[in-house]
Amino acid sequence: MQKCFISVIGCVLEKVNFVNFAMLLNKECIFKHTLKKTFYSFMLVCVSIFYSSSAHAEKDINKELITVYHQDIRDLNPHLYSGEMYAQGIIYDGLIDMTSTGFKGALAESWEISPDGKTYTFYIRDNVTFSDGEPADAYALKANFDAIIENKNRHLWIKMMQLLESVEAHDAKTLEITLSEPYYPMLIELSVVRPFAFISPKAMKNGSTMKGVNAYIGTGPYILTDFVTNEYATFKRNENYWGEKPHLEKIVVKVVPHEHTRVLALEKGEIDLIFGQSMLDVHLLVEQASNPKFDIAFSDPVSTRHILFNSTNPILKDEKIRQAIAHATNKQEISEGIFYSYEVPADVFFPKTIMYADIPLTPFEYNTQKAEEIFKEAGWEKNSNGILHKDGKAFEIGLLYNNNRVIERTIAEYLQAEYLRLGIKLNIHGEEEQSYMDTMKTASFDMALNVTWGVPYDPQSFLAGMTAPVHGDYNAQLGLENKTEIDKAINEIIMSVDEKERQDLFKYVLTELHESAVYLPLTYTLNKALYPSKLQGIQFAPSQYEIPFNLFYFKE
């Protein structure tokens, strides 16, 4: 505590800007769990009083954008999964990109698909180079595929990797990919940020990327020029970029873990943008709605916020109990009370606007009386303390949430109070993102707050991920009696070349998952942005994980 106090006083006396102070506080004080809220508030007041914008004055206001993120960029190896996707998305390119209207060429300027749907031939752009000067031709892209295939087991959650037979560079301009079976999501999976993005072969380690890379060298619109772990990353415009040159010459992303600190930094003019689904609590946006200095942007619904039930849990293995909890969950109140109706209630797992998801399903309406009847029929009775008991055991279960998704603790606390009224003792537990992901993968939870992957991964890739023990969904579904049939249908979906058959299979899978109540959809999530009015061109990428920095610019 004393060290924290000295650091604060030092910051005040030196007039350190607010974001730099927040970084220092995070590094030196984050482990001080005894730090009281009142003391923290005092520190913020001190900094606000003595704030100076001199550091910000050096910024080229028309060419440089400063934004924030809740954590470090981490490992930006394009063939692995621990790095931040927004950063990978501006450093590296794939063969093609997905847009709101379909696919367009990236490193491949055009492509052809064989009549049997098994062979894809890509024609690579001329004269494209990686930022180290190496040619980004078909041979370099083939070297990337070789590196990805070397680590094939890591990528088996992508069905394409299970069907991949060969990748050949016939010459510098022609790359051919052959599958064992036709696969309709092929172009979708090639268009996402990772793992089918391309790094300079010179940045690989002896032609391999599975154990790391020597540098983050791509062909994208920006180049990573500087970063300090847990402090900031700096990206400069790639002047040799093959596509349309971005307006912004420089992007600085500062690490600011606390959402209130981000908003205060924006108000002080230290940053220009807060962007992302988990970067801002909705109530903070509502507070800024009447501020004439800022604009707010919301995307269309991008994914589904939900609870995943572990069907192997002794209590939750009963389908009727899962359905009862669904009836006991007031989604409308969550939407209105926590999200100010910006996130609308989710009646079904995928919004009907998503391809193949518009099927007739009967939602589990909010009805606590019906929930109580189901509990009673299943043998659960309240004791003198109002907690449900059966065979001498209490109805006590845990709910896992991700600390890095700022709103999930609020949802967890709300559910804890609501379920207690029905006699359910809900123990809530938050973990930092990597720990949360590890816990999810092994299904070491009773219930878990989660979100679907969103477009372009929903529904086909999210469903495919259920068929292998790569994510928590697979293990959490092992208690379902028809798990084998569901997995078989999912595998048939992604290999079907018959549109009617595919629609019927989607209907079967989504109906079975809905009626089993292994997922409890809560709301449909939005991507969001808060920024000063002078910043223009703010829009959202098809994928919720990417930020289209190359489209942003400042009004002169």
C-alpha positions in Angstrom: 0.0 0.0 0.0 2.8 2.4 0.9 4.5 1.7 -2.4 1.3 2.4 -4.3 0.8 5.7 -2.4 4.3 6.8 -3.1 3.8 6.0 -6.8 0.6 8.0 -6.9 2.2 11.1 -5.2 5.0 10.8 -7.7 2.6 10.8 -10.6 0.8 13.8 -9.3 3.9 15.8 -8.7 5.3 15.0 -12.1 1.9 15.5 -13.8 2.1 12.1 -15.5 -0.8 11.8 -18.0 -3.7 9.7 -17.0 -3.1 6.6 -19.2 0.6 6.4 -18.2 -0.5 6.7 -14.6 -3.0 3.9 -15.1 -0.3 1.7 -16.5 2.0 2.4 -13.5 -0.9 1.7 -11.1 -1.6 -1.6 -12.9 2.0 -2.7 -12.7 2.8 -1.7 -9.2 -0.5 -2.0 -7.4 -2.6 -4.6 -9.1 -1.6 -7.3 -6.6 -2.5 -5.2 -3.6 -5.9 -6.7 -2.9 -6.2 -4.6 0.2 -6.4 -1.4 -1.8 -9.7 0.2 -0.9 -12.1 1.8 -3.3 -12.1 5.0 -1.5 -8.3 5.3 -1.8 -8.5 4.5 -5.5 -11.1 7.2 -5.9 -8.8 9.6 -4.1 -6.0 8.8 -6.5 -8.2 9.4 -9.5 -9.2 12.8 -8.2 -5.6 13.7 -7.6 -4.6 12.8 -11.1 -7.6 14.6 -12.5 -6.7 17.8 -10.6 -3.1 17.8 -11.7 -3.6 16.4 -15.2 -1.5 17.8 -18.0 -2.0 17.2 -21.7 1.6 18.2 -22.7 2.5 14.6 -23.7 -0.6 14.4 -25.9 0.4 17.7 -27.6 3.2 16.0 -29.5 0.7 13.7 -31.4 0.0 14.5 -35.0 -3.8 14.8 -34.5 -4.6 14.1 -38.2 -2.4 11.1 -38.8 -2.0 9.3 -35.5 -4.7 7.4 -33.6 -4.3 6.4 -29.9 -6.7 3.7 -28.6 -6.7 1.2 -25.8 -7.1 -2.4 -25.1 -7.6 -4.4 -21.9 -4.5 -6.5 -22.3 -1.2 -6.9 -24.2 -1.0 -8.0 -27.9 0.8 -11.1 -26.7 2.1 -13.6 -29.3 1.2 -12.4 -32.9 2.3 -15.6 -34.6 -0.5 -15.9 -37.3 -0.6 -19.7 -37.0 -1.3 -19.8 -33.3 -4.2 -18.5 -31.2 -2.8 -16.6 -28.2 -2.3 -13.2 -29.9 -4.9 -10.4 -30.2 -6.8 -10.8 -33.4 -7.2 -7.1 -34.0 -3.4 -6.8 -34.3 -3.0 -9.9 -36.4 -5.7 -8.6 -38.7 -3.7 -5.5 -39.6 -0.3 -7.1 -39.9 -1.1 -10.1 -41.9 -3.3 -11.0 -45.0 -5.0 -14.2 -46.1 -5.9 -15.4 -49.5 -9.3 -13.7 -49.4 -11.3 -11.4 -47.2 -15.0 -11.6 -46.2 -17.1 -8.4 -46.6 -20.7 -7.6 -45.9 -21.5 -8.6 -49.5 -19.4 -11.7 -49.9 -15.8 -12.6 -50.6 -13.1 -10.4 -52.2 -9.5 -11.1 -53.1 -6.7 -10.4 -50.8 -3.3 -12.0 -51.6 -5.2 -14.0 -54.2 -6.7 -11.7 -56.8 -9.0 -14.5 -58.1 -9.8 -18.1 -57.6 -11.6 -21.1 -59.2 -13.4 -24.1 -57.7 -13.5 -27.4 -59.5 -16.9 -28.9 -60.4 -16.6 -31.6 -57.7 -16.0 -28.9 -55.1 -12.7 -30.5 -53.9 -10.0 -28.4 -55.6 -9.5 -24.6 -55.1 -7.1 -22.8 -57.4 -5.9 -19.4 -56.3 -4.2 -16.9 -58.6 -1.8 -14.8 -56.5 -1.3 -11.0 -57.0 1.8 -9.9 -58.7 4.5 -7.8 -57.0 3.3 -8.1 -53.5 6.0 -8.3 -50.8 6.2 -8.9 -47.1 7.3 -5.9 -45.1 10.9 -7.3 -45.0 11.0 -7.3 -48.8 10.5 -11.0 -49.4 8.1 -11.8 -52.2 4.6 -12.9 -51.2 4.2 -15.3 -54.0 2.6 -18.8 -54.2 5.9 -20.4 -53.0 5.9 -18.2 -49.8 2.2 -19.0 -49.2 2.9 -22.7 -49.7 5.6 -22.5 -47.1 3.0 -21.0 -44.7 0.7 -23.9 -45.4 3.5 -26.3 -44.7 4.1 -24.7 -41.3 0.4 -24.9 -40.5 0.1 -28.5 -41.6 3.2 -29.4 -39.4 1.1 -28.3 -36.4 -2.1 -30.0 -37.8 -3.4 -31.4 -34.5 -3.6 -27.8 -33.1 -6.0 -26.9 -35.9 -8.3 -29.8 -36.1 -11.1 -27.8 -34.7 -11.2 -26.4 -38.3 -12.9 -29.1 -40.4 -10.9 -28.1 -43.4 -7.7 -29.3 -41.8 -9.3 -32.8 -41.4 -10.2 -32.8 -45.1 -6.9 -31.2 -46.4 -5.1 -33.5 -48.9 -2.5 -31.3 -50.5 -1.3 -27.7 -51.1 0.8 -27.1 -54.2 2.5 -24.1 -55.7 2.5 -24.8 -59.4 4.4 -21.6 -60.1 4.9 -18.2 -58.4 1.3 -17.2 -59.3 -0.7 -20.4 -58.8 -1.6 -22.1 -55.5 -3.8 -25.2 -55.5 -5.5 -26.6 -52.4 -7.1 -30.1 -52.6 -9.6 -31.6 -50.2 -10.7 -35.2 -49.8 -14.4 -34.1 -49.8 -16.3 -31.0 -50.9 -16.6 -28.5 -48.0 -18.9 -25.6 -48.2 -17.3 -23.4 -45.4 -13.9 -23.5 -47.2 -13.9 -19.9 -48.3 -15.2 -18.7 -44.9 -12.4 -20.4 -43.0 -9.8 -19.1 -45.4 -11.1 -15.6 -44.9 -10.7 -15.4 -41.1 -7.8 -13.9 -39.3 -6.1 -17.1 -38.2 -4.6 -19.6 -38.8 -4.6 -19.1 -42.6 -2.7 -15.8 -42.6 0.7 -15.4 -44.1 4.1 -14.5 -42.5 7.4 -14.0 -44.3 9.2 -17.3 -44.6 12.3 -15.5 -43.3 10.5 -14.8 -40.0 9.9 -18.5 -39.5 12.2 -20.7 -37.5 13.7 -23.1 -40.0 10.5 -23.2 -42.0 8.3 -23.8 -38.9 6.0 -21.6 -36.8 4.6 -24.2 -34.3 7.3 -23.2 -31.7 7.3 -19.5 -32.4 8.6 -17.0 -35.0 11.5 -14.6 -35.2 9.4 -11.6 -36.1 5.9 -10.5 -36.9 6.3 -9.8 -40.7 3.3 -9.7 -42.9 1.8 -8.0 -46.0 -1.0 -6.1 -44.2 -1.7 -2.4 -44.1 0.3 -1.8 -40.9 3.6 -2.9 -39.4 4.3 -3.5 -35.8 7.2 -1.2 -35.0 7.4 -1.1 -31.2 5.8 -2.7 -28.2 6.4 -2.8 -24.5 4.7 -5.7 -22.7 1.6 -4.7 -20.8 2.1 -1.1 -21.8 1.6 -0.3 -25.5 2.0 -1.4 -29.1 2.8 0.9 -32.0 1.8 0.2 -35.6 2.9 2.3 -38.5 1.4 2.3 -42.0 2.9 -0.1 -44.5 4.0 2.2 -47.3 4.4 -0.7 -49.6 0.9 -2.1 -48.9 -0.6 -3.7 -52.0 -4.1 -2.4 -51.3 -5.6 1.0 -50.7 -3.3 3.0 -48.4 -4.8 3.7 -44.9 -5.5 7.2 -43.9 -3.8 6.9 -40.5 0.0 6.8 -40.5 0.3 5.5 -37.0 -1.8 3.6 -34.4 -0.8 3.4 -30.8 -2.7 0.8 -28.6 -2.2 1.3 -24.9 -2.9 -1.4 -22.3 -5.6 -0.1 -19.9 -7.3 -2.9 -18.0 -9.9 -0.8 -16.2 -12.9 0.5 -18.2 -13.5 3.6 -16.0 -9.9 4.6 -16.7 -10.4 4.2 -20.4 -13.4 6.6 -20.4 -11.5 9.1 -18.2 -8.6 9.0 -20.6 -10.9 9.6 -23.5 -12.5 12.6 -21.7 -9.0 14.0 -21.0 -8.1 13.7 -24.7 -5.3 11.2 -24.1 -6.9 8.6 -26.4 -9.1 8.9 -29.5 -11.1 5.7 -29.4 -12.6 2.9 -27.3 -13.6 0.1 -29.6 -14.8 -3.5 -28.9 -17.6 -5.6 -27.5 -15.9 -6.1 -24.1 -14.2 -2.8 -23.8 -17.1 -0.7 -22.4 -19.9 -1.5 -20.0 -23.2 -0.3 -21.6 -24.0 1.9 -18.6 -20.8 3.9 -19.3 -21.9 4.4 -22.9 -25.3 5.5 -21.7 -23.6 8.1 -19.5 -21.8 9.5 -22.5 -24.9 9.5 -24.8 -25.7 13.1 -24.0 -22.0 14.3 -24.3 -21.7 16.4 -27.4 -18.0 15.7 -27.6 -18.5 12.1 -28.4 -20.2 9.8 -30.9 -21.3 6.3 -30.2 -21.6 3.5 -32.7 -23.2 0.0 -32.3 -23.0 -2.9 -34.7 -25.7 -5.3 -35.6 -26.0 -8.3 -33.3 -22.7 -10.3 -33.7 -22.9 -13.2 -31.3 -25.0 -14.8 -28.6 -24.3 -14.3 -24.9 -25.2 -17.6 -23.2 -24.8 -20.0 -20.3 -23.3 -23.4 -21.1 -24.4 -26.2 -18.8 -22.1 -29.1 -18.1 -24.4 -32.0 -18.8 -22.1 -34.4 -16.8 -22.7 -32.5 -13.6 -24.7 -34.7 -11.1 -27.5 -32.1 -10.9 -27.4 -30.6 -14.4 -27.3 -34.0 -16.2 -31.1 -34.0 -15.9 -32.5 -32.3 -19.0 -35.6 -31.2 -17.0 -33.5 -29.4 -14.5 -31.7 -27.5 -17.2 -35.1 -26.5 -18.7 -36.3 -25.4 -15.3 -33.3 -23.1 -14.9 -34.1 -21.7 -18.4 -37.7 -21.0 -17.2 -36.2 -19.3 -14.1 -34.1 -16.9 -16.1 -35.6 -13.4 -16.8 -33.8 -12.5 -20.1 -35.9 -9.4 -20.5 -34.8 -8.0 -17.2 -31.2 -8.8 -18.1 -31.6 -6.9 -21.4 -33.3 -3.9 -19.8 -31.6 -3.7 -16.4 -28.0 -4.5 -17.4 -27.8 -3.6 -21.1 -30.4 -0.8 -21.3 -32.1 -2.8 -24.0 -29.1 -2.4 -26.4 -28.6 -6.2 -26.2 -32.0 -7.7 -26.9 -33.2 -11.0 -25.3 -32.1 -14.1 -27.0 -35.0 -16.6 -27.4 -32.9 -19.1 -29.3 -29.2 -19.9 -29.6 -28.4 -18.2 -32.9 -30.3 -15.1 -34.1 -32.6 -15.8 -37.0 -30.7 -13.4 -39.2 -27.8 -15.9 -39.3 -27.8 -18.3 -42.2 -29.5 -21.6 -41.5 -30.7 -20.4 -38.1 -34.2 -19.2 -39.1 -36.1 -22.3 -37.9 -39.2 -22.7 -35.8 -38.3 -23.2 -32.1 -40.4 -22.6 -29.0 -38.5 -20.4 -26.5 -38.4 -21.3 -22.8 -40.5 -18.5 -21.5 -39.8 -16.8 -18.2 -42.0 -18.6 -15.7 -40.8 -19.2 -12.2 -44.0 -21.1 -11.2 -43.3 -23.6 -13.9 -39.6 -23.9 -12.9 -40.7 -24.6 -9.3 -43.1 -27.3 -10.5 -40.3 -29.0 -12.4 -38.0 -28.9 -9.4 -40.7 -30.4 -7.2 -41.4 -33.2 -9.8 -37.7 -34.0 -9.9 -37.7 -34.5 -6.1 -36.2 -31.2 -5.0 -37.8 -29.6 -1.9 -36.8 -26.5 0.0 -35.4 -26.8 3.5 -35.9 -24.4 6.4 -33.2 -22.1 4.9 -35.0 -21.9 1.6 -32.5 -24.0 -0.3 -33.5 -26.9 -2.5 -32.4 -30.3 -1.2 -32.7 -33.9 -2.6 -31.4 -37.1 -1.0 -29.6 -35.0 1.6 -27.7 -32.9 -0.9 -28.2 -29.1 -1.5 -28.9 -27.7 -5.0 -25.5 -26.0 -5.1 -23.8 -25.3 -8.4 -21.1 -23.0 -9.7 -21.1 -20.3 -12.4 -17.8 -19.5 -14.2 -17.3 -16.1 -15.9 -14.5 -14.3 -17.8 -13.1 -11.4 -15.8 -12.0 -9.7 -19.1 -15.6 -9.4 -20.3 -16.5 -6.5 -18.1 -20.2 -7.1 -17.8 -20.2 -10.8 -16.9 -19.7 -10.3 -13.2 -22.8 -8.1 -13.1 -24.8 -10.8 -14.9 -23.4 -13.5 -12.6 -24.3 -11.5 -9.5 -27.8 -10.9 -10.8 -28.4 -14.6 -11.5 -27.0 -15.5 -8.1 -29.6 -13.4 -6.4 -32.5 -14.5 -8.7 -31.8 -18.2 -8.5 -31.5 -18.0 -4.7 -35.2 -16.9 -4.6 -36.0 -20.3 -6.1 -33.7 -22.2 -3.7 -30.6 -22.6 -5.9 -27.3 -21.7 -4.3 -25.2 -20.3 -7.1 -21.5 -19.9 -6.4 -20.0 -17.4 -8.9 -16.3 -17.5 -9.9 -14.4 -15.3 -12.3 -11.1 -16.1 -14.0 -8.7 -14.1 -16.1 -9.1 -14.8 -19.8 -6.4 -17.5 -20.4 -7.2 -19.3 -17.2 -10.9 -19.1 -18.1 -10.2 -20.6 -21.5 -8.2 -23.4 -20.0 -11.0 -24.2 -17.6 -13.5 -24.1 -20.4 -11.5 -26.5 -22.5 -11.5 -29.2 -19.8 -15.1 -28.4 -18.9 -14.1 -28.0 -15.3 -17.2 -26.1 -14.4 -20.9 -26.6 -13.7 -22.2 -23.6 -15.6 -20.2 -21.0 -17.6 -21.0 -17.7 -19.1 -19.8 -17.6 -22.7 -20.4 -16.0 -26.1 -20.6 -17.7 -29.5 -17.9 -16.9 -32.0 -20.0 -14.7 -34.1 -20.0 -14.1 -37.9 -18.4 -15.5 -39.9 -17.9 -18.5 -37.5 -21.5 -18.9 -36.6 -23.2 -21.3 -37.1 -21.0 -23.8 -39.0 -17.6 -23.3 -37.3 -19.1 -23.0 -33.8 -21.0 -26.2 -34.3 -18.0 -28.0 -35.8 -16.0 -27.0 -32.7 -18.5 -29.1 -30.6 -17.4 -32.3 -32.3 -13.8 -32.4 -30.9 -12.4 -31.8 -27.4 -10.8 -28.5 -28.3 -13.3 -26.2 -26.6 -15.5 -26.7 -23.6 -18.6 -27.4 -25.6 -17.5 -31.0 -26.5 -16.9 -32.2 -22.9 -19.9 -30.3 -21.5 -22.2 -32.1 -24.0 -20.9 -35.6 -23.1 -23.9 -36.1 -20.8 -26.4 -35.8 -23.7 -27.9 -39.1 -24.7 -27.9 -38.1 -28.4 -24.4 -36.5 -28.4 -23.1 -39.0 -31.0 -26.1 -38.3 -33.3 -25.6 -34.6 -33.0 -21.9 -34.8 -33.8 -22.6 -37.0 -36.8 -25.2 -34.5 -38.2 -22.7 -31.6 -37.7 -20.1 -33.5 -39.7 -22.6 -34.2 -42.4 -23.6 -30.5 -42.5 -20.2 -29.2 -43.4 -19.6 -31.8 -46.0 -22.9 -31.7 -47.7 -23.2 -30.3 -51.2 -27.0 -30.5 -51.2 -28.5 -27.3 -50.0 -31.8 -28.9 -48.9 -30.0 -31.6 -47.0 -27.8 -29.1 -45.3 -30.9 -27.0 -44.2 -32.5 -30.2 -42.8 -29.4 -31.1 -40.9 -29.0 -27.7 -39.4 -32.7 -27.8 -38.3 -32.1 -31.2 -36.6 -28.9 -30.0 -34.8 -30.3 -26.7 -33.6 -33.6 -28.3 -32.5 -31.8 -31.0 -30.5 -29.5 -28.5 -28.8 -32.4 -26.2 -28.1 -34.7 -28.8 -26.6 -31.9 -30.4 -24.5 -31.3 -26.9 -22.9 -27.6 -27.5 -22.7 -27.3 -23.9 -23.8 -29.2 -21.1 -22.2 -29.1 -18.0 -24.6 -29.4 -14.7 -22.7 -28.9 -11.8 -25.1 -27.5 -11.0 -28.6 -24.3 -9.1 -28.2 -23.2 -5.9 -30.1 -19.8 -4.5 -31.0 -19.5 -0.8 -29.8 -17.3 2.2 -30.1 -17.0 5.5 -28.3 -15.0 8.3 -29.9 -14.7 12.1 -30.5 -16.8 13.5 -33.3 -13.6 14.5 -35.2 -12.8 10.8 -35.8 -14.6 9.6 -38.9 -15.1 6.4 -40.9 -16.0 4.3 -37.8 -17.5 1.1 -38.8 -17.4 -2.6 -37.9 -15.8 -5.5 -39.7 -17.8 -8.7 -40.4 -15.8 -10.4 -37.7 -16.3 -9.0 -34.2 -12.6 -9.7 -33.4 -11.2 -7.3 -36.1 -10.9 -3.5 -36.1 -10.9 -1.9 -39.6 -8.3 0.8 -38.7 -7.5 1.3 -42.3 -10.9 2.9 -42.8 -10.7 5.4 -39.9 -9.6 9.0 -40.4 -9.7 12.4 -38.7 -11.8 15.3 -40.0 -9.5 18.1 -41.0 
